[in-house]
Amino acid sequence: MTAQREWFEKDYYEVLGVAPDVTDKELARAYKKLAKRYHPDANAGDTAAEEHFKEISAAYDVLGDGARRAEYDEVRRMVASGIGPDGLHVGPGGFGGFAGGPIDDEVLGSLFGGLFGGGPRGARRRGGPHRGSDLETELHLSFADATEGVTSPVRFTADAACHTCGGSGAEPGTSPQACPQCGGSGHVAVDQGPFSFSQVCPRCGGTGRIIPDPCPTCAGRGVERRPREVKVRVPPGVEDGQRIRVKSRGAAGASGGPPGDLYVVVRVGAHPLFGRRGRDLTLRLPVTVAEAALGAQVKVPTLTEPVTVRIPSGTPSGKVLRVRGRGAGAHRGKPAGDLLVTVDVQVPVASTDEQRAAVEALARAFPDDPRDALMARADERGAP
């Protein structure tokens, strides 16, 4: 893993609105909230929101990976102290200037490459194996599949190891050779007055090797762009916008390096009856005035078969009844969520003389005014 120039210039913690000591769980929660707010699907045509979404995703790609976060934190500590890994002081110009002139990416790599295993004098080796890029794609699931969990394929187009050469870049039957100009190191020394810098070998482009007989399919790159399919195991209870990491299924690495990771953003479809609250399902249950007043045993739908729920007598509208174990499916030893049933008392409309007479009889049987207690409390608050 090597530090990227952007790490010196951007505070990813500030991008996600969290403190540097944020826990992994808090970090994930902050990302989900921002991703949902700025996702292109929710901001059609808003280019600013789209750019902010990309910035949020880039920040979480680094901070959401423990190893990359540790390296990023080390870089940020260097930025804060103004001291490079080889004792070089970074002045008021920050990383934009050195000895009165600008520092390009190559010189920046020479100064700070030693932190992550670079060559002599802190030079960062650009040749050799490089890890592939992380990729992100979306997986659209039905409400039921997201609740119960499912293994589903995702299809996308990305770089993959060349099927002809297996990623070596050389024509089958031949092999890459060490670059004769740099001896396979990928860099050559350049003296500039009192300083000595390391730069990318002009012959091999920093790979440390040459390919006399390039692969006819990938032209020596070792990778080719093609449609891919990856099976993703989605755990029960996954939420809309949640990211699932599939290790080593991202873009192919360069020069024999390991592939990156694949991040799958889950999009959960709506259900005509149920809502979601974490691992719990929610449902509004219509009941009659008689059922609410007298109590009743009523059938309630679930994602599988209906269950019977007891409505206590005198249940008011808005009362929430909990049905244990009828929410999102169990996962990794965690029990299934619950079904939260909100009682919705349906007020009848008296459209016939008989119905009106029945309602009037009910009013005479219950003459108490339910607003008396409310008015009494209002009088108490207004009393001197």
C-alpha positions in Angstrom: 0.0 0.0 0.0 1.3 3.5 -0.9 0.2 6.9 0.2 -1.6 8.9 -2.4 -1.0 12.6 -3.0 -4.6 13.4 -2.0 -4.0 12.0 1.5 -1.7 15.0 2.1 -4.2 17.5 0.9 -7.6 16.3 2.2 -8.9 15.7 5.6 -11.2 12.6 5.1 -12.4 12.9 8.7 -13.7 16.4 8.0 -15.3 15.2 4.7 -17.3 12.6 6.7 -18.0 15.0 9.6 -16.4 12.8 12.3 -13.5 13.1 14.8 -10.2 11.3 14.1 -10.9 8.9 17.1 -14.3 7.8 15.6 -15.1 4.1 16.1 -15.7 1.9 13.0 -19.4 1.7 13.9 -19.8 5.4 14.2 -17.8 5.9 11.0 -20.1 3.5 9.0 -23.2 5.3 10.4 -21.9 8.7 9.4 -21.1 7.4 5.9 -24.5 5.8 5.4 -26.2 9.0 6.5 -24.2 11.2 4.0 -24.4 8.7 1.2 -28.1 8.5 1.4 -28.4 12.3 1.5 -26.1 13.0 -1.5 -26.6 9.8 -3.6 -27.2 10.7 -7.3 -30.5 8.8 -7.3 -31.8 11.2 -4.7 -30.4 14.3 -6.4 -31.0 13.8 -10.1 -29.2 16.5 -12.2 -27.4 18.0 -9.2 -23.7 17.8 -10.2 -22.6 19.3 -6.9 -24.3 16.6 -4.9 -22.8 14.0 -7.3 -19.3 15.3 -6.7 -19.8 15.4 -3.0 -21.0 11.8 -3.1 -17.8 10.8 -4.9 -15.8 12.6 -2.2 -17.7 10.9 0.6 -17.1 7.5 -1.1 -13.4 8.2 -1.6 -13.0 9.1 2.1 -14.8 6.0 3.3 -12.8 3.8 1.0 -9.7 4.8 3.0 -11.1 5.2 6.5 -13.3 2.1 6.3 -10.3 -0.1 5.7 -8.3 -0.6 8.9 -4.9 -0.9 7.2 -5.4 2.0 4.9 -6.8 4.1 7.7 -3.6 3.5 9.8 -1.4 4.6 6.9 -3.6 7.7 6.3 -3.4 8.6 10.0 0.4 8.4 9.8 0.4 10.7 6.8 -1.9 13.2 8.5 0.4 13.2 11.6 3.3 14.1 9.3 1.3 16.9 7.8 0.4 18.3 11.2 4.0 18.2 12.5 5.6 19.6 9.3 8.3 16.9 9.3 8.8 14.4 6.5 9.8 10.8 7.1 13.5 11.6 6.4 13.6 14.7 8.7 12.8 17.1 5.9 10.9 20.1 7.1 7.8 21.2 5.2 7.6 25.0 5.4 4.7 27.4 5.3 4.1 26.5 1.7 3.0 23.0 2.8 3.5 20.4 0.2 3.1 22.8 -2.7 6.7 24.1 -2.6 10.3 23.2 -1.7 13.3 25.4 -2.1 11.2 28.0 -3.7 9.7 25.8 -6.4 6.8 23.4 -6.9 7.0 19.7 -6.0 5.5 17.4 -8.6 4.2 13.9 -7.9 7.6 12.3 -8.7 9.5 14.4 -6.2 6.7 14.0 -3.6 7.1 10.2 -4.0 10.9 10.6 -3.5 10.4 12.5 -0.3 7.7 10.4 1.4 8.1 7.0 -0.2 10.3 5.8 2.6 7.4 5.7 5.0 5.8 2.8 3.1 8.9 0.7 2.2 10.4 2.8 -0.6 13.9 2.6 -2.0 17.1 4.4 -1.0 16.9 8.0 0.4 13.1 7.5 0.9 12.4 7.1 -2.8 9.1 5.5 -3.4 9.3 2.6 -5.8 6.7 3.1 -8.5 7.6 -0.2 -10.3 6.8 -3.7 -9.1 3.4 -5.1 -8.2 0.6 -2.6 -7.5 -2.7 -3.3 -5.8 -5.7 -2.9 -8.1 -8.3 -0.2 -7.5 -11.4 -0.7 -5.3 -14.6 -0.7 -7.3 -18.2 0.1 -6.3 -21.4 -1.2 -7.8 -25.1 -1.4 -6.7 -27.3 -4.4 -6.0 -31.1 -3.9 -6.1 -33.0 -6.3 -3.8 -36.6 -6.9 -3.1 -37.8 -6.1 0.4 -38.2 -9.8 1.3 -34.7 -10.7 0.0 -33.1 -7.9 2.0 -35.0 -9.0 5.1 -34.3 -12.7 4.9 -30.8 -12.5 3.3 -29.8 -13.9 -0.1 -26.8 -14.7 -2.2 -27.1 -12.7 -5.4 -24.9 -12.0 -8.4 -23.8 -8.5 -9.4 -22.7 -7.7 -12.9 -20.4 -4.9 -14.0 -17.6 -4.1 -16.4 -14.1 -3.6 -15.0 -10.4 -4.5 -15.4 -9.6 -8.2 -14.8 -6.5 -10.3 -15.2 -6.0 -11.0 -18.9 -7.4 -14.4 -19.8 -4.6 -15.1 -22.3 -1.5 -14.4 -20.3 -3.0 -14.8 -16.8 -1.9 -11.2 -15.8 1.8 -11.5 -16.7 1.6 -9.3 -19.8 3.8 -11.6 -21.7 2.8 -13.8 -24.6 2.1 -17.4 -23.5 5.3 -19.4 -23.4 7.5 -16.3 -22.7 8.3 -14.3 -19.5 9.0 -10.7 -18.6 12.6 -9.8 -18.1 14.4 -7.5 -15.6 14.9 -4.0 -17.1 18.6 -3.6 -18.0 18.6 0.1 -17.4 17.4 0.1 -13.7 18.4 -3.5 -12.9 14.8 -4.3 -12.0 14.4 -1.6 -9.3 12.0 0.6 -11.4 13.9 3.8 -10.6 17.2 5.5 -11.5 19.1 8.1 -9.5 19.3 11.7 -10.7 21.8 14.2 -9.1 20.6 17.8 -8.9 23.2 19.8 -7.2 23.2 19.2 -3.4 20.2 16.9 -3.8 19.9 13.4 -5.2 16.4 12.3 -6.3 15.0 9.0 -7.6 12.9 9.1 -10.7 11.0 6.5 -12.7 13.1 4.5 -15.1 12.4 5.9 -18.6 12.8 2.5 -20.2 10.5 0.3 -18.1 8.2 3.1 -16.9 8.8 2.1 -13.2 7.8 -1.5 -13.5 11.3 -2.8 -13.2 10.8 -5.2 -16.1 10.4 -5.2 -19.9 8.3 -7.5 -22.0 10.0 -8.5 -25.2 7.0 -10.4 -26.5 3.8 -8.7 -25.3 0.6 -10.6 -24.9 -1.5 -10.1 -28.1 -4.7 -9.7 -26.1 -3.7 -7.1 -23.5 -0.7 -5.6 -25.3 1.5 -6.2 -22.3 -0.7 -4.6 -19.7 -1.7 -7.9 -18.0 -5.3 -6.8 -17.6 -8.3 -6.5 -19.9 -11.6 -4.8 -19.5 -14.5 -7.2 -19.7 -17.9 -8.0 -18.2 -17.7 -9.7 -14.8 -20.1 -11.4 -12.4 -19.5 -11.7 -8.7 -21.7 -13.5 -6.2 -22.4 -11.5 -3.1 -23.7 -12.9 0.2 -26.2 -10.4 1.6 -26.9 -10.9 5.3 -30.5 -10.9 6.7 -31.7 -7.5 7.7 -29.4 -5.5 5.3 -30.5 -1.8 5.1 -30.9 0.4 2.1 -27.6 2.1 1.3 -25.5 -0.3 3.3 -22.1 -1.2 1.7 -20.9 -4.8 1.6 -17.2 -5.4 1.0 -16.2 -8.3 -1.2 -12.5 -8.8 -0.6 -10.2 -9.1 -3.6 -12.9 -8.8 -6.2 -12.1 -5.3 -7.4 -10.0 -4.2 -10.3 -7.0 -6.4 -11.2 -3.6 -5.4 -9.9 -0.7 -4.2 -12.1 2.5 -6.1 -12.6 1.2 -9.1 -10.7 -0.1 -7.1 -7.8 -3.2 -8.2 -5.8 -6.7 -7.1 -6.9 -8.6 -4.4 -5.1 -11.9 -4.9 -3.2 -15.4 -4.6 -4.5 -17.9 -2.6 -2.5 -21.5 -3.4 -3.2 -24.1 -0.7 -2.2 -27.5 -2.4 -1.5 -30.7 -0.8 -2.7 -33.8 -2.2 -1.1 -37.2 -1.9 -2.8 -40.3 -0.8 -0.9 -43.0 -3.2 0.4 -46.7 -2.4 -0.1 -47.5 -3.3 3.6 -44.3 -3.3 5.7 -41.8 -0.7 6.7 -38.4 -1.1 8.3 -36.9 0.2 11.5 -33.5 -1.4 11.8 -34.1 -5.2 12.2 -37.8 -4.6 13.1 -40.6 -4.5 10.6 -43.5 -2.0 11.0 -47.2 -2.3 10.0 -50.3 -0.2 10.5 -53.2 -2.4 11.4 -56.8 -1.1 10.9 -59.3 -2.1 13.6 -62.9 -1.3 14.2 -64.2 0.9 17.0 -65.9 -2.1 18.5 -62.6 -4.2 18.4 -60.7 -1.4 20.0 -63.3 -0.9 22.7 -64.2 -4.5 23.6 -60.9 -6.2 22.6 -60.5 -8.8 20.0 -58.3 -11.5 18.4 -57.3 -10.4 14.9 -55.2 -11.8 12.1 -52.1 -9.9 11.2 -50.0 -10.5 8.0 -46.2 -11.2 8.2 -43.6 -11.9 5.6 -44.5 -15.6 5.8 -47.8 -16.7 7.3 -50.4 -14.6 9.2 -50.4 -14.6 13.0 -53.1 -13.9 15.6 -52.6 -10.8 17.7 -54.7 -9.9 20.8 -56.1 -6.4 20.9 -56.7 -5.5 24.5 -60.0 -3.8 25.4 -59.8 0.0 25.4 -56.8 0.1 22.9 -56.4 3.6 21.6 -55.4 4.5 18.1 -51.6 4.7 17.8 -50.9 2.0 20.3 -47.9 -0.1 19.2 -48.1 -3.9 19.8 -44.9 -6.0 19.5 -45.0 -9.4 17.8 -41.7 -11.1 18.8 -39.5 -12.7 16.1 -41.5 -11.6 13.1 -39.0 -9.0 11.8 -35.8 -9.3 9.8 -34.3 -12.8 9.8 -31.8 -14.0 12.3 -28.1 -13.5 11.4 -24.8 -14.6 13.1 -26.3 -15.5 16.3 -28.5 -12.4 16.5 -32.2 -13.2 16.9 -34.7 -12.0 14.3 -36.2 -8.6 14.8 -39.8 -8.0 15.8 -43.0 -6.9 14.0 -44.2 -3.5 15.4 -48.0 -3.3 14.8 -49.5 0.2 15.1 -53.2 0.1 15.9 -55.2 2.4 13.6 -58.8 2.7 14.9 -61.1 3.2 11.9 -63.9 5.7 12.7 -67.1 4.7 10.9 -69.2 7.0 8.9 -73.0 6.9 9.8 -74.6 6.9 6.4 -78.0 5.4 7.3 -80.6 6.2 9.9 -79.9 2.9 11.6 -76.2 3.5 11.9 -76.8 7.1 13.1 -79.1 5.8 15.8 -76.5 3.3 16.9 -73.8 6.0 17.2 -76.2 8.2 19.2 -76.9 5.3 21.5 -73.2 4.9 22.0 -72.8 8.6 22.8 -75.5 8.4 25.4 -73.9 5.3 27.0 -70.6 7.1 27.3 -71.5 10.7 28.2 -68.1 11.7 29.6 -66.3 14.4 27.6 -62.7 13.2 26.9 -61.6 16.9 26.7 -62.5 17.7 30.3 -59.1 16.5 31.7 -57.3 18.5 29.0 -59.2 21.7 29.8 -58.6 21.2 33.5 -54.9 20.9 33.0 -55.0 24.1 30.8 -56.8 25.9 33.6 -54.1 24.8 36.1 -51.3 26.1 34.0 -53.0 29.4 33.6 -53.8 29.8 37.3 -51.7 32.5 39.1 
